[in-house]
């Protein structure tokens, strides 16, 4: 589509300037963050289905230094079909029929059947650039099934078949990021950089904006790399590169035809990077702009997935905390009354080495604490959406909360070690409330052991719920 600065009109400039003049003054407030006490604190964290209460100087672009698009060979290609022989086009047409059926089945959630159709397409054509789309789509579905090894192999095949495909390059970068073997993230960064360039020439499907997606994915990877680097000059350089990628995604939404809400992930990523770089004024202006544009309504709540109807229907949140949560959600009382068996099951899970670092299942969570500095945040996942992950380790929690967890939520034992600090963050959606039941909590002031939600700090208590 028509993207970028060439489409910026004077009328658009005037409108944006008028909005800037009406921007609210900088305000304070954070999403949830927590600090560990020198004694071990253990919680059961439950995210239940409910409605959550809970502006910028933009930097440069990672893609302006050089054009990383692969050089075209000028031969037969889906974008140059006039150079293809009739036989190649006939084979591609037969393969496309199966590919099209696979797309329909995948859209209906019939993953196994869709994979079979993509396989059928590849049996007809497995050597031309036309076959890349089937391989790329199949890689995505294999990843959804948890077969990351096969997904990576198929993504590599897609990129080899058609190095000029945005979808193949972006998909391969995604799989390399998940694989996380030595050198994988560096390779993923190269593929994302190419995808950023390819997205500029690729028509965006309805409801998507490929340049914004590519730039945001690139920024997300660089954020992970920076977190792994630890403190130092290289970490700051990588964070600056991530800020550049996110900023260009936001600029693409601001100056093109895309609604600003399509840049939500980029805005979330950019405000986090600016916080890490201690660029307070830039972050404040970014947040002001995001609220003004309707990307989110309250600076304290910026989930990745926003249910707009629910958001508009609810009053603007005043208190981020849910008062008297057991009265509003009686199931919480049932769990509190089962505190003794829940605690006993946690101890058994810990003895059986069921604990693992937070971030194994949800990649973004790796960035929330600094393992290199000795901070430890561990969990035993119990329920994820409608999946029972450890019913034998946590039968009581599974029985109480089974069927009550949001599709993007979880129930888990959460363990915060002494001295650990968890960075400010927001839940994945505004369709849920997060609740913590204290299991083993030192009796100390909240300034030593507490959690801040929306700028208000509270502490955990053994046998007590806090919800936000």
Buried (B, 14 or more C-beta within 10 A) or exposed (E): EEBBEEEEEEEEEEEBEEBEEEBEEBEEBBBBBBBBBEBBBBBBBBBBBBBBBBBBEBBBBBBEEEEBBBEEEEEBBBEBEEEBEEEBBEBBEEBBEBBEBBBEBBEEEBBEBBBBBBEBBBEBBEEBBBBBBBBBBBBBBBBEEEBBEBBBBBBBBBBEBBBBBBBBBBBBBBBBBBBEEEEBBEBBBBBBBBBBBBBBEBEBEEEEBBBBBBBBBBBBBBBBBBBBBEEEEEBBEBBBBBBBBBBBBBBBBBBBEBEBBBBBBBBBBBBBBBBBBEBEEBBBBBBBBBBBBBBBBBBBBBBBEBBEEEBEEBEEBEEBBBEEBBEEBEBBEEBBEBBEEBBEBBEEBBEEEBBEEBBEEBEBBBBBBBBEEEBBBBBBBBBBEEEBBBEEBBBBBBEBBBEBBBBBBBBBBBBBBBEBBBBBBBBBBBBBBBBBBBBBBBEBEBEEBBBBBBBBEBBBEBEBBBBB
